[in-house]
Amino acid sequence: GMADEVTLFDRRVVIFPAYLDSTLTLQEGRKIAKALAIQQPSVVEIKDSVARLGLDADVESKMYPKDLLRRGRLRVQLKNEDGSLVNPDIGSRMALFRAVARLLPEHPLRQKRAQIAAAVAAKQQEKKASKEAAASSKGGSSKKKGKKGRK
């Protein structure tokens, strides 16, 4: 029937970044458990993660109706022409969403973002610590002592 013709026309699974976004609710379009999701994944991160699974993804500049701020979605081919799975581990769209979500945190962009966030946090900690140190010790500790007892 109708459904068969549609699947023949495009068997590929659609992924919108919103599906994997931990900042969204299920109503807003998240499709996987929040614990598995990641903060605001980008189309690039998703595409690369799909590629790591050995799957082909095409990026389309389509809006997600519920998420008009972010353009872009992906279409991923799970099955070969003969109906066999491209990646035997990934047999459904949910399996695909979960597998991609697992890889996202390892993405270089994501790691870079994490490093920057960590650096910023460390800087803030440092500022706080040096303020407290300055308050507790009025001078004295900062003088450099010369090396004693050099022969």
N, C-alpha and C positions, 0 to 999 in steps of 0.2 A: 504493500500500500504506500501511501504518502510517505510514511516514516522511512521506508526502505530507500526511496528515491533520494530523500534528503541525505541519508547516511552515505549513499553511493556518491553523491555530489561532493560532500566534504566530510570525510570520516575523522578529520583531525579534531583534537580536543582544544577548546579555547581556554587559555589562562589569562585572566585579568590580574594585575598585581594585587588588587583588592582581595582576591581569594586567599592570599597568603599573608595578609597584613594584620599583625597582632593589635594594631591600634583601632581596628574596626570591630564592630559587633557582627553577629551573624546576620542581623537585619540589614546592616550596611554592606554586606557582601562577602564577609569572611566565610570561607568554606571548610577550613580545617580547624582543629582544636587550637585554642589560643596558645596553649603550651608549645605547640609545634610551629606556630606562626612567627613572623619576624617583623620588626618595625619597618613599615613603609618600604618594602622591597621595590627595586626599580626593574624596569623591563630588561635592562642590560644584565643585571644580576640573575634574573630568572632565565634569560636566554642562555647565558653561559652555563648555568646549572643544568639546564635541559641538555645542552650539548655534552656535558660531562656524563650524562646518563646514556649517551650514544644515540640521542634522538634529535630529529630535525625540528627546528622551530622557525617559523616565519613571524616576524613582527609586523603587526598591522596598526595603523594609526587610527584606531577606533576608540571612541569614548566608552567607558563603562557607564551605563545610564545612572547608576547610583553614585558614581565617583567622577564628577565632571572636571575636577581639577587636574586629574592625571590622565594624559593620553596614553594610548598604547595598550595593545594586548598581544598575546602570542597564540599561534596555532601550532599544535604539536602533533606529529604523526606517530601514533602508537602501533599501527598495524601496517604491514606490507600489503602490496596489491593482493596477494593470495590470502590475506586475512590472518597470517601468522604475526605474532608480536615482534616488533623491532627489538625490544628489550624484554626478554622472557620474565623479568622480575616485575614489569609494570604492565598490568593487564587492565587497568581501569583508570578513569580520570582521577578518582580519589587517590589511588596508589601513586599516580603521577604527582599530584599536588603535594602529597606527603614526602615523596622522594626529593622533589625539588626543594621543599622547605628545609629538609635535613641538610642539604648542601649549601643553602644560602649563607649561613653564618661563616662558612669557610671561604666565601668569595673575597678576592683581594680588595675590592672596593669596600666591602663590609668590614674587613679586618682593618683597613686604613681608617675607616670611620671610627671603629672601636678604639684604635690607637689614639686618634685625635681626641676622642671623648675622654680616654684614660689620662692623656697628657693634661687636658684642661682640668680634670678633677684633681690630678696631682698638684698642679699649680695652685689651685684654690686651697688645697690642704696645706701646702707649703706656706702660703701667705698667712693662713690662720696660725700655723705653728710659729712662724717667725714673729708675728704680733704677740703671741703669748710668751715667747721666749724673751722678747724685748721688755715686756711688762715685768717678768719675774726677775731677770738679772739686769740690774742697772750697770751696764758697762762691765769692764773687767775681763770677761771671757773672750772678747774679740781680739785682744792684743796678741800679735804673733810672737811667740817666744823664739829666740834665736837658738840654733842648735848648740847645745853645750857639750864640752868635752871632746871637741874635734882635735885630733892629733896633727 
